[in-house]
Amino acid sequence: MNLHPQRRPSPELNLTPLIDVVFLLLIFFMVSTTFDKESRIKVELPQAATQDEKPTEEKLLDIVVDAKGRYYINQKEVINTEAKTLKLAIEKEVGERRDLPLIINADAQATHQSVVKVMDVASQLGFVHMTFAARQPVDE
């Protein structure tokens, strides 16, 4: 008869694989995170309930997007709706100045894509002062 109790080895917790997984997750999040996407496009949305504020500068860039998605830069129609053509038309209008305030006048029925295209092209050219025009609601 064996009266001695059997000794079971005490369980060991190996932390090496856990540390490896944590480091891999850390590296993944560091590589996949970008910090400059949010600062690429800055838009100042106007309040619709206030009166129109006139810019203090005498020159500005006015881009109109009509209901059919056509673009007008300072009252001149752009020949087509491609981003490359819009970019060339903006460069021709402003030259080297990128500090001009940009006002986007989009029709209420204009597609979201056509407005985003204007913002994207303007940000590619280096414009940072963008605003949207709005009209005051009529009191009924």
C-alpha positions as CSV (number, residue, x, y, z in Angstrom):
1,M,0.0,0.0,0.0
2,N,1.2,3.4,-1.0
3,L,0.1,5.9,1.6
4,H,2.1,8.8,0.3
5,P,0.0,11.3,-1.5
6,Q,1.1,12.0,-5.1
7,R,2.5,15.4,-5.6
8,R,1.3,17.1,-8.6
9,P,3.5,19.7,-10.2
10,S,2.4,23.2,-9.5
11,P,1.0,24.8,-12.7
12,E,3.2,27.4,-14.3
13,L,1.9,30.3,-16.3
14,N,4.1,31.1,-19.2
15,L,3.8,34.9,-20.0
16,T,6.1,34.9,-23.0
17,P,3.3,34.2,-25.6
18,L,1.1,36.7,-23.9
19,I,3.8,39.4,-24.1
20,D,4.4,38.6,-27.8
21,V,0.7,39.0,-28.6
22,V,0.6,42.3,-26.8
23,F,3.6,43.6,-28.7
24,L,2.2,42.5,-32.0
25,L,-1.1,44.3,-31.3
26,L,0.9,47.4,-30.3
27,I,2.9,47.4,-33.5
28,F,-0.3,46.8,-35.6
29,F,-2.1,49.8,-34.1
30,M,1.0,52.0,-34.4
31,V,1.4,51.2,-38.1
32,S,-2.3,51.4,-39.0
33,T,-3.0,54.7,-37.2
34,T,-2.6,57.9,-39.2
35,F,-2.6,61.2,-37.5
36,D,-2.8,63.7,-40.4
37,K,-6.1,62.6,-42.0
38,E,-8.2,64.8,-39.7
39,S,-6.2,67.9,-40.4
40,R,-6.3,67.6,-44.1
41,I,-9.6,69.4,-44.7
42,K,-10.7,72.2,-42.4
43,V,-14.2,73.5,-43.1
44,E,-15.9,76.3,-41.3
45,L,-19.6,75.8,-41.6
46,P,-21.6,79.0,-41.5
47,Q,-24.7,79.4,-39.3
48,A,-27.8,79.6,-41.4
49,A,-29.6,81.8,-38.9
50,T,-27.2,84.7,-39.0
51,Q,-26.8,87.3,-41.7
52,D,-24.2,86.9,-44.4
53,E,-20.8,88.1,-43.3
54,K,-18.7,89.8,-46.0
55,P,-15.1,88.7,-46.1
56,T,-12.6,91.4,-45.2
57,E,-10.4,90.6,-48.2
58,E,-11.3,92.0,-51.5
59,K,-10.4,88.9,-53.5
60,L,-11.9,85.5,-52.8
61,L,-12.5,82.3,-54.6
62,D,-16.2,81.5,-55.2
63,I,-17.1,78.0,-56.4
64,V,-20.7,77.3,-57.3
65,V,-22.1,73.8,-57.6
66,D,-25.5,73.7,-59.3
67,A,-28.2,71.1,-59.1
68,K,-26.8,69.2,-62.1
69,G,-23.3,69.0,-60.6
70,R,-21.7,71.6,-62.9
71,Y,-19.0,73.9,-61.5
72,Y,-18.6,77.6,-61.7
73,I,-15.5,79.4,-60.5
74,N,-16.0,83.1,-59.9
75,Q,-19.0,83.1,-62.3
76,K,-17.1,81.2,-65.1
77,E,-18.3,77.7,-66.0
78,V,-15.9,74.8,-65.9
79,I,-16.1,72.8,-69.1
80,N,-16.7,69.4,-67.5
81,T,-17.1,67.9,-64.0
82,E,-13.8,65.9,-63.8
83,A,-11.5,66.6,-60.9
84,K,-8.5,67.2,-63.1
85,T,-10.3,69.9,-65.1
86,L,-11.6,71.5,-61.9
87,K,-8.1,71.6,-60.4
88,L,-6.7,73.3,-63.6
89,A,-9.5,75.8,-63.6
90,I,-8.9,76.7,-59.9
91,E,-5.1,77.0,-60.5
92,K,-5.7,79.3,-63.5
93,E,-8.1,81.5,-61.5
94,V,-5.9,82.0,-58.4
95,G,-2.4,81.5,-59.7
96,E,0.0,80.9,-56.8
97,R,-2.2,82.3,-54.0
98,R,-3.4,79.6,-51.7
99,D,-4.4,81.9,-48.8
100,L,-7.6,83.1,-50.4
101,P,-10.9,82.3,-48.6
102,L,-12.8,79.7,-50.6
103,I,-16.6,79.9,-50.5
104,I,-18.6,76.9,-51.8
105,N,-22.1,77.7,-52.9
106,A,-23.8,74.4,-53.4
107,D,-27.3,74.0,-54.5
108,A,-29.6,72.1,-52.1
109,Q,-30.2,69.5,-54.8
110,A,-26.5,69.1,-55.7
111,T,-25.0,65.6,-55.0
112,H,-22.8,65.0,-52.1
113,Q,-20.1,63.7,-54.4
114,S,-19.9,66.9,-56.4
115,V,-19.4,69.0,-53.2
116,V,-16.8,66.5,-51.8
117,K,-15.0,66.7,-55.1
118,V,-14.6,70.5,-54.7
119,M,-13.3,70.1,-51.2
120,D,-10.9,67.4,-52.2
121,V,-9.5,69.3,-55.1
122,A,-9.2,72.5,-53.0
123,S,-7.4,70.7,-50.2
124,Q,-5.0,69.1,-52.8
125,L,-4.1,72.6,-54.0
126,G,-3.4,73.7,-50.4
127,F,-6.5,75.8,-49.6
128,V,-7.3,75.7,-45.8
129,H,-9.9,78.5,-45.5
130,M,-13.1,76.9,-46.8
131,T,-16.6,77.8,-45.9
132,F,-20.1,77.0,-47.2
133,A,-22.6,79.6,-48.1
134,A,-26.1,79.4,-46.7
135,R,-29.2,81.6,-46.8
136,Q,-31.2,82.7,-43.8
137,P,-34.5,80.8,-43.3
138,V,-37.6,82.8,-44.1
139,D,-39.7,83.6,-41.0
140,E,-43.2,82.3,-41.4
